């Protein structure tokens, strides 16, 4: 024990050499996304999807992270990151790491995926490859559908350089006046109101007697080969494609008296216009004169320019997922109805065999014992939406309170809340207007809810409300009972099919009382500083997590054992990382399942040799958060909305709930074991910040956590069906 103390005291755990850079760690996450597109084991159309996700992720990275670093450089801020880098150094290293990845992405599409698509009858053609009959069709299509929408903008003494909108795809055109020989520059924006890929009609889809399910060309190429219609009487000399990314991270500066909705709407107007240009993507064949014009007019340096061989804006490849080719996609998955909720979802006219009482509604199921939900393996519609919908219609329900961070269009939950208010129930909803890139949708929901009589609040000054909670207050006989849902993901039926998330349905008195206090904190003037069971940010969550880690350290130092297993989306907070280093030094065995950014360096002798970090990237976005502490055999397990990031611990409202039902706790431990055993989509973080993909071996056959969980859900359905025979 003295040796451990000596080692701990000798090391400065704040030394930058013990930390990975968060921006470079994010790039490594996106590299793992790209690998799913590179991996031939991934179905072909799913590979296209991952190329599109990689591109879309990069757009947001430049709009938010790169733009923020550039602002720091312009403001001459020299503060070092925990890993010891300046903003300039980070920008340089981002460029060095990213350029090879971007090249790899485009080579993958052009040299591998595009030809493979052709073999299955999907022909993404270049205009130069099509026949005369197809060209005539596209000429007519251009004149009828595209030409009326286009607006060429010239640059000359009478026309200043046009504003290039964020994420727009454009044509840079050089035209010559035939009489004077004078050359001028013009910009033509590719309209995003039209499909990016123009298909041929069925009779023109055949390609060299090959099978053809879809054939077409990119919209920008149709425009490029019909520029004569836009510039009659002029000679088109050059035409190049380019794409622009702008700063889209506008911070709200609010005074106490400001109207948050008006401020958000102003921010959305700013974002539509966009801030400074932070990236220029252009064809590698772009003439030097055009390249220099674009760089000069948008005040860019060579570091900001990315030359592309092939198509720009590959996120539009996502549209090919709509093709009727199921054999080239992941097998379809229909979420199963949770077993304990199946009775009144499926066979309403049959008596329930659940325990000893008849399950007349979801509340009777919850009263029996806590219920854990796991999406998308289990149905969000048949559980969470059912819970809220039944609460809205149940005459015994007096009040519904919930938080909305992101929700779907045409949301059944919003409709249920409106119905509840119309039924005379007290309905209070906190709509977080500052959910990045969902602000406009949330403003619309807030207006709709308010007009229906729902009490709507917009969060707290200086804090985003990220917690995912519902509180239902119900009159039962001569007393009030409170039912709760505490989750890890948004109340969004669409993302619930794409993201893995957990939720707890319970009627524990302490949890109900805690959520009552939390909603009073969110909607009123409460200064609640303590909670019975919940760990709540920014009040008790950080302190609670530190204490739980410290307890594992003390158990090891006192001759016991220590164990921590955590599944989160990101690990960035330096205090938590230092505590994990101390725990490792004390002998605590730590397994971290971190989907995205991780700034902790595992495997450093004397610091983190007892820490292992994996990341799982698969068909579903891993979004659930689980915290497991051994606690000398008296295990502590939690789920909730928070990652180990400073923003989650200090600048957001989060709720993490303990799991006290032994069956639910057992289920969560089994989930963690399944994730830790993954050798299909799991990557192991190395101490240098790189990741190595796990592979099956003769002794360890392939295990995909996501596939195993789907099989488990199917098996449960089969067992239940067999038991009814």
C-alpha positions, 0 to 999 in steps of 0.5 A, a space after each residue: 500500500 505504501 508503494 502505491 501511495 509513493 507512486 501516486 505522490 511522485 507523478 503529476 497527473 495533470 501533466 499534458 503527456 497523460 492526455 489525448 487531444 479531444 479534437 484528434 480523438 474525435 477525428 479517430 472516432 470519425 475514422 472508425 465510422 469511415 472504416 465501416 464503409 471500408 469494411 467489405 463485411 458491411 453490406 454495400 448500401 450500408 457502406 454508402 451510408 457510412 460514407 455519407 455519415 462520415 461526410 456529414 460528421 465532418 461538416 458539423 466538425 468544421 462548423 463547430 469545432 474548427 470554427 471555434 479554434 479559428 476564433 481563438 486564433 483570431 482572438 490571440 488566445 494562447 490557453 493550452 488544452 489539457 494535452 498541452 496544445 495551442 489553438 494553432 497547433 490543433 488546427 495544424 494537426 487536424 489538417 495533417 490527420 484529416 487530409 489522408 482520411 478525406 482522400 481515402 473516403 473519395 478513393 473508396 467511393 470512386 474506385 471501389 463502391 461506385 464500380 460495385 454499385 454498377 455490378 448490382 445495377 446502380 449506375 452513378 454515371 458521369 455526364 461524359 459516360 452517357 449516350 446521345 439519347 440520355 443527353 437529349 433527355 437531360 437537356 430537356 430535363 434541364 430546360 424544364 426543371 433546372 434552368 428556371 431555378 438557377 441564378 447565375 451571379 457574375 463578378 465584375 465592377 458592377 457585381 461584387 463577389 456573391 455570398 456563398 451560403 453554408 454547405 452549398 455546392 456551386 459551380 465556378 464558371 469563367 466566361 469570355 466575351 467573344 468580341 473583346 476577349 475579356 474574361 469574367 468569373 460567375 458563380 452558379 449555385 446548385 439548388 438544394 431544392 432538387 434531387 442531388 442525383 438525376 435519374 433516367 426514365 426506365 427506358 433509358 436506364 440500360 447500361 451496355 446491356 448490364 442490369 439496371 435498377 437505377 441510373 443517373 448523373 449528379 445534378 451539378 454535372 447536368 448544369 455544367 453541361 448546359 451552361 450555354 443556356 445560362 450565358 448566351 452569347 458568351 464562351 464558357 472557358 472553365 467550369 469547376 465545382 466547389 463547396 463551402 463550410 461556414 462557422 455555424 456555432 453562434 453563442 447566445 449572449 442573453 441578459 435576464 430580460 431577453 426573450 429566449 425564443 426571439 434570441 434563438 430565432 435571431 441565431 437561426 437567421 445568423 446560421 442560415 447566412 453563416 459566419 466566416 468560411 472555415 473550409 473550401 472543398 474543390 475539384 483537384 482539377 480546378 484552374 489555379 486562377 479560379 482557386 486563387 479567386 475563391 481563396 482571395 474572396 473568402 479570405 482563406 489560406 491553403 490550410 482551409 482548402 481540400 482538393 477532391 478527386 471525384 464528387 463533392 458532398 458525399 453525404 447525399 449518397 444517403 439517398 441511395 438507401 431508399 433503393 429497393 435492394 434489401 439484400 444489400 442492406 442490414 437485415 430489417 429489424 422490428 423492435 420487439 414489445 417488452 415482455 411485461 408490456 406485451 399483454 395489453 399491446 397485443 392481446 387486450 382481451 386476454 387475462 394477464 399472467 403477470 405476477 398476481 394482479 391483472 395488468 389493466 394498464 401500464 401503471 399496473 405493470 410499473 407498480 409490480 416492479 421497475 421496468 428497464 427498456 432497451 431501444 431499439 431492441 425493444 419498441 419505443 412506441 410500445 413503451 415510452 410513447 405508450 406510457 405518455 399516451 396512457 397518462 394523457 388519456 387516464 382520468 386518474 392522472 392529474 399531471 404530466 411533466 417532462 423535458 424535451 431536448 430533441 423530438 421527431 416531426 409529427 411527434 406522437 408524444 407532443 400530440 399526447 401532451 396536447 391531448 392531456 392539456 385538453 383533457 384538463 390535466 396539468 401539463 408542464 414541458 421544458 423544451 430546450 430551445 438550444 439543442 444544437 441544430 434542432 432549435 428551429 424544430 423546438 421553437 415550433 413545438 414550443 409554440 404549438 404546445 403553448 397554444 394548446 394550454 401546455 405550460 412551456 418553459 425554456 430552461 435555465 439561464 446559462 444551462 442547457 437542459 439535457 436530462 431525459 425525464 417524465 413525471 406522471 402524477 396519478 390519483 389512486 384511491 385516497 393517495 397520490 402516486 408518482 410514476 417516472 421515466 428516466 432515460 439516456 436518450 431523447 423522446 424521439 421515435 425516429 432516433 429510437 430506431 437508430 440509437 441504442 438507449 436505455 430507460 427506467 420506468 418506476 414508481 419508487 417514492 424517492 425517485 418521484 419526489 426527486 423528479 418533483 424537486 427537479 421540475 420545481 428547479 427547472 420551472 420555478 425559483 427553487 434552489 434545490 441542492 440535494 436529492 434523495 436518489 438522483 445524481 443531478 448536474 450541475 448540483 450533485 453529479 460531479 461530486 457523486 461520481 468522484 465519491 464513487 470512484 474514490 470509494 473504489 480506491 479506498 476499497 483497494 487500499 484497504 485490502 479489498 478489490 475495486 472494479 469500475 465499468 462504464 459505458 458513455 459517449 465521451 470521456 473528456 473531463 480532466 478531474 474524472 480522468 485524474 480520478 480514474 488514473 488514481 484508481 488505476 494506481 490503487 489497483 482498481 480494474 477499469 473498463 471503459 466503453 466510450 463510443 466517441 472522444 476519449 482524452 484518457 490514455 490507457 495502458 501507461 505503466 504506473 498510471 493507467 495500466 489497469 484501464 482498458 478502453 473500447 469503442 463500439 461502432 455499428 449499425 446503431 449509434 451507441 448512445 446509452 450510458 451505464 455506470 457500474 461500481 463494484 463497491 466491495 460487493 454492494 454494487 452501485 449501478 446507474 443509468 442517465 443522460 450524462 457523459 463524463 464531459 465538463 459540459 455535462 457535469 457543470 453546464 447542463 441539467 442532467 439526471 442519473 438514476 441508481 438502479 436498485 431492482 436486482 433484476 434490472 441491475 443484473 440485466 445491465 451487468 449482462 449488457 456490459 459483459 456483452 459489450 466488453 466481449 464484442 470482437 466484431 465492431 469493437 476497437 481498443 484504444 492504445 496509449 498513443 491515441 490510435 485504435 486497433 480493431 478487435 478480430 475473431 480468433 479460433 478461440 474467440 468466434 465473432 461476437 457482435 454486441 448489437 447482433 447478440 442483443 437482436 438475437 436475444 430479443 428474438 429469442 425472448 419472443 420465440 420463448 413466449 410464443 412457445 409457452 402459449 402453445 
